Amino acid sequence: MQEDLELINRFLDGNMEAFEMLVKKYQNRAINTAYSLVGNLSDAEDIAQDAFLKIYHGLGSFKAQAKFSSWLYRITVNTAYDFLRGHKHKAESLEEIDYENIRAKENSPDLLTRELIQGALKKIPFDFRSVLTLREIEGLSYEEISQALKINIGTVESRLFRARKILKDILIRKGVLKNV
């Protein structure tokens, strides 16, 4: 956190290299977060780029009591949400993914499982998916998610519980998980 604050202060003092260092440090996280939310790498890269542009222009308003990474996640999630809303992407119906075609591919089991999970994630409503992504994929604590999304911890917990249940139900229906 201290390193991030030093880079931010150096950038605000006119050092462009400091901003480049922040981007290099966090760009993969931003892309991964966006990808988990939109399911398309090209769109995820565009979303991450837009998020960093927003950060570039708004870094002066960053409040140092919060972690930079929490602020970045919030901007990335909001940018992904705006993208989805603008492209009228909605959670697809559970039957629209061609899982038979995916299963027929000659991929490794790990890749197949990742594809199935990514497809299932796209079916979860955005508010739940964003919490699940930040917790399970990015590894944020409940408090960090609460700060990033500006929701209370109880809401984080309930959305995470619901998202996990939806994901589990989808994966059971598609034969990825056994109903135990």
Buried (B, 14 or more C-beta within 10 A) or exposed (E): EEEBEEBBEBBEEEEEEBBEBBBEBBBEBBBBBBBBBBBBEEBBBBBBBBBBEBBEEEBEEBEEEBBBBBBBBBBBBBBBBEBBEEEEBEBEEBEEBEBEEBBEEEEEEEEBEEBBBBBBBBBBEBBBBBBBBBBBBBEBEBEBBBBBBEBEEEBBBBBBEBBBEBBBBBBEBBEBBEEE
